[in-house]
Amino acid sequence: MTPNLPDTGTFVGRVWLPQAQGPALVVRRGDGLLDITSPDLPTMQALLESEDPAAVAQTSDGTVIGSIDEVVTNSTEAPDAAKPYFLAPSDLQPIKACGVTFVSSMLERVIEEKAKGDPAKADAIRARCTEILGDSLRAVVPGSDKAMALKEALIAEDVWSQYLEVGIGPDAEVFTKSQAMSAVGFGASIGLHPISTWNNPEPEVVLAVDSLGRIKGATLGNDVNLRDIEGRSALLLGKAKDNNASCAIGPMLRLFDDSFGLDDVRQVELTLRVTGEEGFELHGKSSMAEISRDPEDLVAQARGAHHQYPDGFFLMLGTLFAPTQDRDAPGGGFTHKMGDLVEISNPALGRLANTVRLSTECPPWVFGTSALMKNLAARKLI
């Protein structure tokens, strides 16, 4: 299980440093990880607030804490506490997420709602929705006159849904996925709320955005989806999305520089592999080229005069992936089993790998923002 980072690019991240009993800000240098934490760069947030984070990371002095392979080897569900291991690359930033930004996943959200969280009803509803919608939504610009005309037609067919509203209406769905400091990183357990029986991974590109709304880099994320909980009621979105260990980000953040930028993000293709302990395999893809809203538009809908983020934020852009492959009984669709290994990868961003557990069985979240501030103060970094 490796992060498969490309040879080129400016990659930064966060690593738990045992001797400091806290996180270190690291940059990849060759095959090693260089700790560049300092009073000027105490956090990832501080680095991203600089005008050119890639240049700062590339020129900062620091201390080698080990090879990437060594840190990866210890980045597991139960790491050796005496050795460094990867954390999520975000720290002070809240994790925001966009939903229903792809046509296929939008259809699946409609099905979730109509099925009321019952996967056995999903096949029949999917057939009816496809009969009405077809591929017509692919050419529709959200919020356009054509989109509004389509909305009226779908209402007349009695298949209008709140998911279609945010899929083709003027306003994107932007919600809080998880709190600052709560995301897990490469190799860690990723959690499912124990009341869920129908769920799946959501492979996504994640943008790092500073306090002024400037996009500074990108990484990979898993916005775990509890299809039955959200399908029962949109008012349960918070319960479905924000749980212990339910958000994974990593392996490292690729900062924008001459080798990689937002136009590259717009063409990213993600691959997904889920491997069960019983030998089951699920493969999927999500292509940013098919997103219905541009990443800059999604950032602008999240942040602006209507909402400020003084510490910046990480923004998950949504996914094209919505699994329909049966895992057990015919017509039962896909759902996770404990022990599933989820791998999300892209040649430019690397691989994010996590093992599925119940949120109640993942290590509890105990190191929050107040703990970080106390730790940095004790290390004389703030």
Beta strands, then each sheet from edge to edge (+ up, - down):
strand 1: 10-17
strand 2: 22-29
strand 3: 32-35
strand 4: 63-67
strand 5: 85-87
strand 6: 95-99
strand 7: 173-178
strand 8: 189-192
strand 9: 199-200
strand 10: 203-209
strand 11: 215-223
strand 12: 225-226
strand 13: 247-255
strand 14: 269-275
strand 15: 281-287
strand 16: 313-316
strand 17: 341-346
strand 18: 350-358
sheet 1: 4+ 3- 2+ 1- 5+
sheet 2: 4+ 3- 2+ 1- 13+ 11- 10+ 16- 6- 7+
sheet 3: 8+ 18+ 17- 14+ 15-
sheet 4: 9+ 12-
end
